[in-house]
Amino acid sequence: MSVKQEHAEIRPLTIAQLPLYADVIRHSFITVAEDFGLTRDNCPNFKSFITDERLAEKFTGLYFPFGYYEKGELIGFASLTGLGDGIYELNDVSVLPGLRHRGAGARLIEFCKEKVKEFGGNKITIGIIEDHTVLKDWYAANGFVHTGVKRFDHLPFTVGFMEWELNI
């Protein structure tokens, strides 16, 4: 299944397309790394530094990657991972920096909500940098509710958790 909107399309991706979408993820998250002072030294597993090999490991479970194409070019990405009990984790929502603020990210989120419904799920969870208030507000505007925070020893920031739940 794919969704089309005026020269734009969201469609499932395969492991063969991983090098393309890995580049989209890395380029999209480099702005966040710069804004929050994240480096390979202090946060080697942050999305802007993620390796193709690490992304490939996700294909072992219930992993569903989706690409946002505009005029045939991959400019955005999001993935869902099934956690069980109707819960899916949303990861790597990415839009290339020069192409943001035109609705691609919101369309990716809506697409993922529809996929979760299609899969029989009822909840999406996401983790973000808690101090990234612009992003937190954006997710809230897209129907997500802040549910808590957690500090991890291996991360130089606090993780904020948000979720969207299907209203039955």
N, CA and C atoms as an extended XYZ file, in Angstrom:
504
Properties=species:S:1:pos:R:3:atomname:S:1:resname:S:1:resid:I:1 pbc="F F F"
N         0.838       -1.183        0.000 N   MET     1
C         0.000        0.000        0.000 CA  MET     1
C         0.881        1.244        0.000 C   MET     1
N         0.498        2.199       -0.767 N   SER     2
C         1.195        3.478       -0.745 CA  SER     2
C         0.151        4.589       -0.753 C   SER     2
N         0.551        5.750       -0.288 N   VAL     3
C        -0.326        6.913       -0.258 CA  VAL     3
C         0.294        7.972       -1.147 C   VAL     3
N        -0.516        8.535       -2.050 N   LYS     4
C        -0.007        9.566       -2.955 CA  LYS     4
C        -0.692       10.891       -2.675 C   LYS     4
N         0.064       11.967       -2.762 N   GLN     5
C        -0.450       13.325       -2.673 CA  GLN     5
C         0.403       14.186       -3.585 C   GLN     5
N        -0.216       14.880       -4.508 N   GLU     6
C         0.480       15.807       -5.400 CA  GLU     6
C         1.990       15.596       -5.500 C   GLU     6
N         2.405       14.746       -6.362 N   HIS     7
C         3.825       14.482       -6.605 CA  HIS     7
C         4.554       13.898       -5.405 C   HIS     7
N         3.794       13.453       -4.389 N   ALA     8
C         4.406       12.846       -3.207 CA  ALA     8
C         3.771       11.483       -2.965 C   ALA     8
N         4.573       10.585       -2.444 N   GLU     9
C         4.097        9.232       -2.192 CA  GLU     9
C         4.837        8.649       -0.990 C   GLU     9
N         4.101        7.937       -0.150 N   ILE    10
C         4.698        7.192        0.953 CA  ILE    10
C         4.543        5.725        0.613 C   ILE    10
N         5.656        4.998        0.689 N   ARG    11
C         5.563        3.575        0.371 CA  ARG    11
C         6.532        2.760        1.230 C   ARG    11
N         6.206        1.470        1.416 N   PRO    12
C         7.090        0.600        2.193 CA  PRO    12
C         8.456        0.478        1.531 C   PRO    12
N         9.467        0.285        2.362 N   LEU    13
C        10.836        0.123        1.881 CA  LEU    13
C        11.335       -1.278        2.215 C   LEU    13
N        12.365       -1.688        1.516 N   THR    14
C        12.974       -2.994        1.751 CA  THR    14
C        14.399       -2.808        2.251 C   THR    14
N        14.991       -3.895        2.673 N   ILE    15
C        16.376       -3.846        3.141 CA  ILE    15
C        17.319       -3.443        2.000 C   ILE    15
N        16.928       -3.734        0.760 N   ALA    16
C        17.770       -3.338       -0.380 CA  ALA    16
C        17.860       -1.817       -0.508 C   ALA    16
N        16.858       -1.096       -0.003 N   GLN    17
C        16.842        0.369       -0.074 CA  GLN    17
C        17.489        1.016        1.150 C   GLN    17
N        17.975        0.204        2.074 N   LEU    18
C        18.529        0.704        3.325 CA  LEU    18
C        19.618        1.760        3.132 C   LEU    18
N        20.582        1.586        2.243 N   PRO    19
C        21.592        2.656        2.104 CA  PRO    19
C        20.992        4.022        1.765 C   PRO    19
N        19.920        4.033        0.979 N   LEU    20
C        19.268        5.307        0.635 CA  LEU    20
C        18.597        5.934        1.837 C   LEU    20
N        17.805        5.135        2.556 N   TYR    21
C        17.096        5.751        3.673 CA  TYR    21
C        18.005        5.986        4.870 C   TYR    21
N        19.085        5.233        4.999 N   ALA    22
C        20.058        5.506        6.060 CA  ALA    22
C        20.660        6.902        5.873 C   ALA    22
N        20.934        7.263        4.634 N   ASP    23
C        21.457        8.606        4.354 CA  ASP    23
C        20.441        9.685        4.712 C   ASP    23
N        19.160        9.437        4.428 N   VAL    24
C        18.116       10.405        4.784 CA  VAL    24
C        18.075       10.585        6.299 C   VAL    24
N        18.132        9.473        7.039 N   ILE    25
C        18.118        9.548        8.499 CA  ILE    25
C        19.321       10.345        9.003 C   ILE    25
N        20.510        9.977        8.546 N   ARG    26
C        21.724       10.656        9.023 CA  ARG    26
C        21.692       12.153        8.703 C   ARG    26
N        21.338       12.504        7.471 N   HIS    27
C        21.308       13.918        7.093 CA  HIS    27
C        20.224       14.682        7.856 C   HIS    27
N        19.104       14.031        8.110 N   SER    28
C        18.009       14.697        8.818 CA  SER    28
C        18.339       14.967       10.273 C   SER    28
N        19.019       14.036       10.914 N   PHE    29
C        19.291       14.170       12.344 CA  PHE    29
C        20.572       14.945       12.658 C   PHE    29
N        21.364       15.276       11.642 N   ILE    30
C        22.595       16.026       11.918 CA  ILE    30
C        22.278       17.404       12.502 C   ILE    30
N        21.154       17.987       12.102 N   THR    31
C        20.784       19.297       12.658 CA  THR    31
C        20.488       19.187       14.152 C   THR    31
N        19.879       18.083       14.565 N   VAL    32
C        19.591       17.865       15.986 CA  VAL    32
C        20.902       17.649       16.745 C   VAL    32
N        21.790       16.861       16.161 N   ALA    33
C        23.097       16.623       16.794 CA  ALA    33
C        23.823       17.948       17.011 C   ALA    33
N        23.805       18.802       16.001 N   GLU    34
C        24.467       20.102       16.125 CA  GLU    34
C        23.799       20.965       17.187 C   GLU    34
N        22.465       20.997       17.196 N   ASP    35
C        21.726       21.822       18.161 CA  ASP    35
C        21.968       21.396       19.605 C   ASP    35
N        22.175       20.096       19.830 N   PHE    36
C        22.304       19.584       21.194 CA  PHE    36
C        23.727       19.140       21.537 C   PHE    36
N        24.687       19.462       20.670 N   GLY    37
C        26.082       19.157       20.955 CA  GLY    37
C        26.397       17.668       20.991 C   GLY    37
N        25.697       16.888       20.195 N   LEU    38
C        25.920       15.444       20.165 CA  LEU    38
C        26.996       15.115       19.137 C   LEU    38
N        27.919       14.261       19.545 N   THR    39
C        29.032       13.867       18.679 CA  THR    39
C        29.163       12.348       18.683 C   THR    39
N        30.018       11.853       17.809 N   ARG    40
C        30.306       10.411       17.806 CA  ARG    40
C        30.919        9.977       19.135 C   ARG    40
N        31.617       10.886       19.791 N   ASP    41
C        32.255       10.554       21.069 CA  ASP    41
C        31.251       10.498       22.215 C   ASP    41
N        30.363       11.497       22.317 N   ASN    42
C        29.465       11.528       23.474 CA  ASN    42
C        28.133       10.827       23.247 C   ASN    42
N        27.829       10.473       21.988 N   CYS    43
C        26.557        9.808       21.686 CA  CYS    43
C        26.685        9.021       20.376 C   CYS    43
N        27.541        7.991       20.355 N   PRO    44
C        27.857        7.293       19.104 CA  PRO    44
C        26.676        6.610       18.432 C   PRO    44
N        25.620        6.314       19.179 N   ASN    45
C        24.467        5.634       18.578 CA  ASN    45
C        23.340        6.576       18.181 C   ASN    45
N        23.604        7.897       18.259 N   PHE    46
C        22.562        8.835       17.847 CA  PHE    46
C        22.297        8.674       16.358 C   PHE    46
N        21.093        8.989       15.964 N   LYS    47
C        20.625        8.750       14.595 CA  LYS    47
C        21.507        9.379       13.513 C   LYS    47
N        22.127       10.498       13.788 N   SER    48
C        22.971       11.123       12.764 CA  SER    48
C        24.257       10.346       12.521 C   SER    48
N        24.558        9.398       13.402 N   PHE    49
C        25.778        8.598       13.264 CA  PHE    49
C        25.476        7.115       13.033 C   PHE    49
N        24.217        6.763       12.883 N   ILE    50
C        23.822        5.356       12.797 CA  ILE    50
C        24.421        4.693       11.546 C   ILE    50
N        24.849        3.474       11.711 N   THR    51
C        25.448        2.748       10.590 CA  THR    51
C        24.385        1.945        9.845 C   THR    51
N        24.686        1.624        8.609 N   ASP    52
C        23.793        0.767        7.833 CA  ASP    52
C        23.629       -0.579        8.537 C   ASP    52
N        24.704       -1.081        9.104 N   GLU    53
C        24.663       -2.382        9.778 CA  GLU    53
C        23.709       -2.355       10.972 C   GLU    53
N        23.750       -1.276       11.727 N   ARG    54
C        22.852       -1.176       12.892 CA  ARG    54
C        21.398       -1.092       12.435 C   ARG    54
N        21.134       -0.356       11.381 N   LEU    55
C        19.772       -0.292       10.847 CA  LEU    55
C        19.321       -1.652       10.331 C   LEU    55
N        20.210       -2.395        9.705 N   ALA    56
C        19.859       -3.711        9.156 CA  ALA    56
C        19.426       -4.674       10.253 C   ALA    56
N        19.952       -4.506       11.457 N   GLU    57
C        19.573       -5.366       12.580 CA  GLU    57
C        18.085       -5.270       12.900 C   GLU    57
N        17.465       -4.157       12.556 N   LYS    58
C        16.044       -3.971       12.855 CA  LYS    58
C        15.159       -4.911       12.039 C   LYS    58
N        15.664       -5.429       10.943 N   PHE    59
C        14.862       -6.292       10.085 CA  PHE    59
C        14.625       -7.687       10.674 C   PHE    59
N        15.099       -7.945       11.871 N   THR    60
C        14.902       -9.258       12.471 CA  THR    60
C        13.534       -9.408       13.134 C   THR    60
N        12.842       -8.330       13.410 N   GLY    61
C        11.553       -8.398       14.094 CA  GLY    61
C        10.437       -7.820       13.255 C   GLY    61
N         9.428       -7.339       13.939 N   LEU    62
C         8.292       -6.699       13.278 CA  LEU    62
C         8.669       -5.256       12.964 C   LEU    62
N         9.387       -5.077       11.882 N   TYR    63
C         9.934       -3.774       11.497 CA  TYR    63
C         9.333       -3.370       10.160 C   TYR    63
N         8.811       -2.148       10.119 N   PHE    64
C         8.135       -1.657        8.929 CA  PHE    64
C         8.675       -0.272        8.559 C   PHE    64
N         9.614       -0.207        7.614 N   PRO    65
C        10.162        1.088        7.190 CA  PRO    65
C         9.351        1.676        6.031 C   PRO    65
N         9.182        3.002        6.053 N   PHE    66
C         8.415        3.692        5.016 CA  PHE    66
C         9.192        4.901        4.505 C   PHE    66
N         9.133        5.110        3.201 N   GLY    67
C         9.805        6.242        2.600 CA  GLY    67
C         8.821        7.261        2.072 C   GLY    67
N         9.165        8.518        2.228 N   TYR    68
C         8.379        9.622        1.686 CA  TYR    68
C         9.110       10.114        0.445 C   TYR    68
N         8.473        9.939       -0.687 N   TYR    69
C         9.059       10.323       -1.971 CA  TYR    69
C         8.350       11.558       -2.505 C   TYR    69
N         9.142       12.489       -2.971 N   GLU    70
C         8.622       13.679       -3.624 CA  GLU    70
C         9.250       13.746       -5.007 C   GLU    70
N         8.417       13.742       -6.019 N   LYS    71
C         8.883       13.756       -7.412 CA  LYS    71
C         9.904       12.646       -7.660 C   LYS    71
N         9.647       11.480       -7.057 N   GLY    72
C        10.495       10.315       -7.247 CA  GLY    72
C        11.738       10.250       -6.389 C   GLY    72
N        11.995       11.296       -5.577 N   GLU    73
C        13.199       11.337       -4.739 CA  GLU    73
C        12.828       11.062       -3.279 C   GLU    73
N        13.582       10.189       -2.629 N   LEU    74
C        13.368        9.892       -1.214 CA  LEU    74
C        13.817       11.085       -0.382 C   LEU    74
N        12.855       11.729        0.293 N   ILE    75
C        13.196       12.908        1.103 CA  ILE    75
C        12.818       12.740        2.566 C   ILE    75
N        12.112       11.638        2.883 N   GLY    76
C        11.673       11.442        4.257 CA  GLY    76
C        11.573        9.974        4.597 C   GLY    76
N        11.498        9.703        5.885 N   PHE    77
C        11.503        8.325        6.357 CA  PHE    77
C        10.823        8.248        7.712 C   PHE    77
N        10.204        7.109        7.985 N   ALA    78
C         9.696        6.765        9.312 CA  ALA    78
C         9.591        5.250        9.364 C   ALA    78
N         9.660        4.697       10.569 N   SER    79
C         9.481        3.260       10.703 CA  SER    79
C         8.644        2.948       11.932 C   SER    79
N         8.013        1.793       11.876 N   LEU    80
C         7.263        1.259       13.002 CA  LEU    80
C         7.873       -0.075       13.394 C   LEU    80
N         7.915       -0.332       14.681 N   THR    81
C         8.371       -1.618       15.194 CA  THR    81
C         7.295       -2.150       16.123 C   THR    81
N         6.826       -3.356       15.843 N   GLY    82
C         5.813       -3.971       16.689 CA  GLY    82
C         6.401       -4.399       18.021 C   GLY    82
N         5.758       -3.983       19.118 N   LEU    83
C         6.223       -4.326       20.455 CA  LEU    83
C         5.327       -5.367       21.126 C   LEU    83
N         4.226       -5.716       20.484 N   GLY    84
C         3.262       -6.649       21.066 CA  GLY    84
C         2.108       -5.910       21.718 C   GLY    84
N         1.013       -6.640       21.946 N   ASP    85
C        -0.184       -6.095       22.594 CA  ASP    85
C        -0.736       -4.864       21.870 C   ASP    85
N        -0.584       -4.797       20.555 N   GLY    86
C        -1.137       -3.688       19.783 CA  GLY    86
C        -0.332       -2.403       19.863 C   GLY    86
N         0.868       -2.473       20.424 N   ILE    87
C         1.706       -1.285       20.596 CA  ILE    87
C         2.825       -1.298       19.558 C   ILE    87
N         3.031       -0.145       18.931 N   TYR    88
C         4.097        0.025       17.947 CA  TYR    88
C         4.949        1.212       18.356 C   TYR    88
N         6.248        1.072       18.137 N   GLU    89
C         7.178        2.169       18.381 CA  GLU    89
C         7.442        2.876       17.058 C   GLU    89
N         7.340        4.189       17.064 N   LEU    90
C         7.642        5.008       15.895 CA  LEU    90
C         9.083        5.471       16.008 C   LEU    90
N         9.854        5.260       14.951 N   ASN    91
C        11.276        5.602       14.979 CA  ASN    91
C        11.706        6.371       13.739 C   ASN    91
N        12.763        7.137       13.926 N   ASP    92
C        13.513        7.740       12.824 CA  ASP    92
C        12.671        8.616       11.906 C   ASP    92
N        11.663        9.298       12.451 N   VAL    93
C        10.885       10.207       11.609 CA  VAL    93
C        11.847       11.280       11.116 C   VAL    93
N        12.023       11.334        9.806 N   SER    94
C        13.069       12.162        9.205 CA  SER    94
C        12.562       12.843        7.946 C   SER    94
N        12.912       14.092        7.807 N   VAL    95
C        12.711       14.822        6.552 CA  VAL    95
C        13.990       15.625        6.328 C   VAL    95
N        14.520       15.557        5.132 N   LEU    96
C        15.761       16.279        4.844 CA  LEU    96
C        15.619       17.758        5.207 C   LEU    96
N        16.629       18.333        5.840 N   PRO    97
C        16.530       19.696        6.376 CA  PRO    97
C        16.012       20.757        5.409 C   PRO    97
N        16.453       20.780        4.189 N   GLY    98
C        16.008       21.808        3.258 CA  GLY    98
C        14.581       21.635        2.756 C   GLY    98
N        13.959       20.531        3.116 N   LEU    99
C        12.620       20.223        2.611 CA  LEU    99
C        11.581       20.121        3.729 C   LEU    99
N        11.911       20.624        4.892 N   ARG   100
C        11.001       20.582        6.038 CA  ARG   100
C         9.968       21.702        5.969 C   ARG   100
N         9.001       21.603        6.865 N   HIS   101
C         7.962       22.626        7.048 CA  HIS   101
C         7.025       22.734        5.854 C   HIS   101
N         6.852       21.592        5.168 N   ARG   102
C         5.905       21.545        4.050 CA  ARG   102
C         4.894       20.419        4.232 C   ARG   102
N         4.885       19.803        5.426 N   GLY   103
C         3.885       18.791        5.738 CA  GLY   103
C         4.302       17.342        5.557 C   GLY   103
N         5.516       17.093        5.079 N   ALA   104
C         5.932       15.702        4.847 CA  ALA   104
C         5.981       14.912        6.155 C   ALA   104
N         6.519       15.492        7.209 N   GLY   105
C         6.597       14.798        8.487 CA  GLY   105
C         5.223       14.463        9.043 C   GLY   105
N         4.308       15.420        8.974 N   ALA   106
C         2.942       15.174        9.461 CA  ALA   106
C         2.261       14.088        8.628 C   ALA   106
N         2.510       14.076        7.330 N   ARG   107
C         1.930       13.027        6.485 CA  ARG   107
C         2.518       11.660        6.831 C   ARG   107
N         3.810       11.616        7.129 N   LEU   108
C         4.416       10.358        7.573 CA  LEU   108
C         3.765        9.859        8.867 C   LEU   108
N         3.523       10.760        9.803 N   ILE   109
C         2.898       10.385       11.080 CA  ILE   109
C         1.482        9.848       10.830 C   ILE   109
N         0.709       10.556       10.028 N   GLU   110
C        -0.662       10.106        9.744 CA  GLU   110
C        -0.651        8.749        9.039 C   GLU   110
N         0.288        8.564        8.125 N   PHE   111
C         0.430        7.286        7.435 CA  PHE   111
C         0.706        6.175        8.454 C   PHE   111
N         1.613        6.428        9.385 N   CYS   112
C         1.958        5.423       10.390 CA  CYS   112
C         0.778        5.122       11.312 C   CYS   112
N         0.005        6.132       11.650 N   LYS   113
C        -1.204        5.898       12.455 CA  LYS   113
C        -2.154        4.963       11.707 C   LYS   113
N        -2.330        5.213       10.425 N   GLU   114
C        -3.207        4.359        9.615 CA  GLU   114
C        -2.660        2.940        9.517 C   GLU   114
N        -1.344        2.805        9.391 N   LYS   115
C        -0.739        1.469        9.336 CA  LYS   115
C        -0.969        0.716       10.645 C   LYS   115
N        -0.816        1.397       11.768 N   VAL   116
C        -1.048        0.754       13.064 CA  VAL   116
C        -2.489        0.255       13.140 C   VAL   116
N        -3.433        1.069       12.704 N   LYS   117
C        -4.838        0.626       12.680 CA  LYS   117
C        -4.982       -0.595       11.774 C   LYS   117
N        -4.375       -0.542       10.605 N   GLU   118
C        -4.430       -1.645        9.649 CA  GLU   118
C        -3.833       -2.923       10.242 C   GLU   118
N        -2.769       -2.789       11.031 N   PHE   119
C        -2.123       -3.938       11.673 CA  PHE   119
C        -2.916       -4.450       12.876 C   PHE   119
N        -3.994       -3.746       13.248 N   GLY   120
C        -4.786       -4.145       14.409 CA  GLY   120
C        -4.261       -3.582       15.713 C   GLY   120
N        -3.362       -2.607       15.617 N   GLY   121
C        -2.791       -1.999       16.813 CA  GLY   121
C        -3.633       -0.855       17.331 C   GLY   121
N        -3.251       -0.344       18.503 N   ASN   122
C        -4.019        0.748       19.091 CA  ASN   122
C        -3.166        1.834       19.748 C   ASN   122
N        -1.833        1.681       19.689 N   LYS   123
C        -0.992        2.682       20.349 CA  LYS   123
C         0.353        2.800       19.631 C   LYS   123
N         0.854        4.041       19.584 N   ILE   124
C         2.194        4.323       19.072 CA  ILE   124
C         2.961        5.026       20.175 C   ILE   124
N         4.178        4.556       20.429 N   THR   125
C         5.054        5.213       21.396 CA  THR   125
C         6.249        5.798       20.656 C   THR   125
N         6.835        6.818       21.255 N   ILE   126
C         8.024        7.436       20.671 CA  ILE   126
C         8.882        8.008       21.796 C   ILE   126
N        10.186        7.980       21.575 N   GLY   127
C        11.125        8.612       22.502 CA  GLY   127
C        11.838        9.742       21.779 C   GLY   127
N        11.974       10.875       22.468 N   ILE   128
C        12.627       12.050       21.886 CA  ILE   128
C        13.574       12.662       22.914 C   ILE   128
N        14.393       13.586       22.470 N   ILE   129
C        15.202       14.365       23.406 CA  ILE   129
C        14.238       15.269       24.173 C   ILE   129
N        14.157       15.081       25.466 N   GLU   130
C        13.176       15.802       26.282 CA  GLU   130
C        13.296       17.316       26.132 C   GLU   130
N        14.501       17.834       26.029 N   ASP   131
C        14.684       19.282       25.927 CA  ASP   131
C        14.419       19.839       24.528 C   ASP   131
N        14.089       18.990       23.593 N   HIS   132
C        13.788       19.443       22.231 CA  HIS   132
C        12.312       19.864       22.190 C   HIS   132
N        12.050       21.041       22.740 N   THR   133
C        10.665       21.485       22.920 CA  THR   133
C         9.932       21.708       21.607 C   THR   133
N        10.640       22.146       20.575 N   VAL   134
C         9.987       22.342       19.278 CA  VAL   134
C         9.450       21.004       18.777 C   VAL   134
N        10.254       19.957       18.877 N   LEU   135
C         9.825       18.634       18.435 CA  LEU   135
C         8.704       18.094       19.320 C   LEU   135
N         8.847       18.285       20.612 N   LYS   136
C         7.807       17.821       21.545 CA  LYS   136
C         6.471       18.492       21.221 C   LYS   136
N         6.502       19.793       20.975 N   ASP   137
C         5.276       20.520       20.621 CA  ASP   137
C         4.713       20.038       19.287 C   ASP   137
N         5.601       19.718       18.342 N   TRP   138
C         5.160       19.228       17.039 CA  TRP   138
C         4.444       17.886       17.185 C   TRP   138
N         5.014       16.982       17.972 N   TYR   139
C         4.348       15.695       18.200 CA  TYR   139
C         3.019       15.896       18.916 C   TYR   139
N         2.971       16.809       19.878 N   ALA   140
C         1.710       17.093       20.574 CA  ALA   140
C         0.659       17.605       19.589 C   ALA   140
N         1.076       18.472       18.673 N   ALA   141
C         0.151       18.982       17.659 CA  ALA   141
C        -0.326       17.881       16.715 C   ALA   141
N         0.432       16.788       16.654 N   ASN   142
C         0.058       15.649       15.813 CA  ASN   142
C        -0.581       14.515       16.620 C   ASN   142
N        -1.105       14.853       17.804 N   GLY   143
C        -1.909       13.912       18.568 CA  GLY   143
C        -1.191       13.096       19.626 C   GLY   143
N         0.087       13.365       19.875 N   PHE   144
C         0.839       12.606       20.873 CA  PHE   144
C         0.767       13.304       22.234 C   PHE   144
N         0.770       12.493       23.290 N   VAL   145
C         0.705       12.990       24.657 CA  VAL   145
C         2.002       12.611       25.368 C   VAL   145
N         2.562       13.556       26.092 N   HIS   146
C         3.781       13.315       26.862 CA  HIS   146
C         3.445       12.386       28.027 C   HIS   146
N         4.228       11.306       28.187 N   THR   147
C         3.912       10.322       29.219 CA  THR   147
C         5.003       10.166       30.283 C   THR   147
N         6.167       10.775       30.080 N   GLY   148
C         7.204       10.652       31.094 CA  GLY   148
C         8.591       10.895       30.548 C   GLY   148
N         9.565       10.805       31.432 N   VAL   149
C        10.970       11.009       31.071 CA  VAL   149
C        11.811        9.926       31.741 C   VAL   149
N        12.967        9.702       31.174 N   LYS   150
C        13.910        8.761       31.768 CA  LYS   150
C        15.319        9.183       31.387 C   LYS   150
N        16.213        9.048       32.342 N   ARG   151
C        17.634        9.342       32.119 CA  ARG   151
C        18.357        8.012       31.935 C   ARG   151
N        19.110        7.905       30.859 N   PHE   152
C        19.908        6.714       30.582 CA  PHE   152
C        21.376        7.090       30.728 C   PHE   152
N        22.145        6.252       31.411 N   ASP   153
C        23.556        6.547       31.663 CA  ASP   153
C        24.367        6.715       30.388 C   ASP   153
N        23.999        6.006       29.319 N   HIS   154
C        24.783        6.056       28.082 CA  HIS   154
C        24.408        7.227       27.174 C   HIS   154
N        23.435        8.048       27.579 N   LEU   155
C        23.009        9.176       26.745 CA  LEU   155
C        23.288       10.508       27.437 C   LEU   155
N        23.729       11.518       26.683 N   PRO   156
C        24.005       12.827       27.277 CA  PRO   156
C        22.765       13.725       27.338 C   PRO   156
N        21.590       13.135       27.275 N   PHE   157
C        20.337       13.886       27.362 CA  PHE   157
C        19.284       13.011       28.038 C   PHE   157
N        18.226       13.643       28.477 N   THR   158
C        17.081       12.933       29.058 CA  THR   158
C        16.120       12.592       27.929 C   THR   158
N        15.586       11.399       27.969 N   VAL   159
C        14.631       10.959       26.950 CA  VAL   159
C        13.219       11.253       27.445 C   VAL   159
N        12.444       11.889       26.586 N   GLY   160
C        11.032       12.107       26.850 CA  GLY   160
C        10.224       11.085       26.072 C   GLY   160
N         9.166       10.588       26.686 N   PHE   161
C         8.323        9.603       26.027 CA  PHE   161
C         6.958       10.203       25.734 C   PHE   161
N         6.468        9.869       24.553 N   MET   162
C         5.146       10.339       24.131 CA  MET   162
C         4.423        9.158       23.508 C   MET   162
N         3.096        9.273       23.480 N   GLU   163
C         2.336        8.228       22.820 CA  GLU   163
C         1.056        8.775       22.209 C   GLU   163
N         0.624        8.047       21.214 N   TRP   164
C        -0.657        8.303       20.565 CA  TRP   164
C        -1.469        7.040       20.726 C   TRP   164
N        -2.736        7.212       21.098 N   GLU   165
C        -3.585        6.049       21.288 CA  GLU   165
C        -4.835        6.199       20.447 C   GLU   165
N        -5.187        5.106       19.807 N   LEU   166
C        -6.380        5.052       18.966 CA  LEU   166
C        -7.611        5.201       19.855 C   LEU   166
N        -8.460        6.141       19.524 N   ASN   167
C        -9.721        6.303       20.243 CA  ASN   167
C       -10.734        5.353       19.629 C   ASN   167
N       -11.083        4.343       20.405 N   ILE   168
C       -12.005        3.314       19.888 CA  ILE   168
C       -13.434        3.697       20.186 C   ILE   168
